[in-house]
Amino acid sequence: METKKWDDAAKLYISIVDETEKEATKSVGGAPPPGKWDKSDVALYNAASCFKAARRYDSAMRTYERLFNDYPGSELAKTALFFVA
C-alpha cells in the first residue's frame, strides 16, 4: 500500500477514537453510551501500525504513547510500551 493510504488510514482510526472520546465525555461517568463502539485501544494500536508502515515514526511513537497513557489496562498498552522503549 502506498504511504498516503497508510497515513489516511491512521488518521481515520484516530478520528474514530477522538469521536468516541467526545461522546464519552457527554455521557454520565465518562463511559461510552450503551451500544457505542468502544475499541479505542485497538484503533490507536492500528493507527500507530499504519503510521509505522507509512514511515512516520514520530507519529507512531506519539500514538503508542497515547495508547499506553489513555488505556493502561489494555493488553495492547503493554505492546505499545514495548515499541516506545
N, C-alpha and C positions, 0 to 999 in steps of 0.2 A: 504494500500500500504506500502511496506517496506521502511525503511528510505533511503536506497540508491536510490530508484526510485524517491522519493521526491527530494532528493538532485540533482539528474541528471536532473530532470525537471526544477528545479530552475536555474541551470547553463545554460540550453538551453534557457530559457527565457532571461537571462542576455546576452547571446551571440547574440540573436536576436537584443536586444536593442543596444549593442555595435556596431554591424554591421550597423544598421540603422543610428546611430550617425556618424559613419565613412563615410558613403555615404553622409550624410547631409553636412559634412564639405567640401566635394568635389564640392557641388553644389553652385550656386550663392545665396548669402544671408543666407546660413546656413540652408535652409529649405530642407526637403527630396525631391528628384526628383519627378516630377509628376507621380502619379500612384504607388508610393512606399508605402509599408505598414507603417503607422505611428500611431501605438497604443502603443508606448513605455511606456506610463504611465500605461496602463493595463498590459503589460508584466512585468514591475517592481513590480506591486502590486501582480501579480500571483507568481512571483519569491519569494517575501517575504512570501507569504502564504505557498508556498512549503517548504521554509526554516523553518517556524514555525512548519509545520507538521513533518518535519524531526528532530525537537527539536534542531535546530541550531539557537538559539535565537539571538546571536550576529550578524550572517549573516542577519537574518530577519530585525533586527534594522537598520543595515547599508543600506539595500536595501530600507526600508521605508524612511530613511533619504535622500537617493539619489532621490527617487521619489518626495519627498517634495521639495528638493532643485532644481532639474532639471526641474520639471513640476509644479511650484507653482499655476498655473491657473487651473490645473486639479481638477475635483471633487474628484478624488482618493487621491489627496495630502492632503485634509482635513482628510480623513480617516487614511492615513499614519501618520499624525501628532498625531492623537488620539492614535495610537498604540505605538508611540515613547514616548509619555508623561507618 
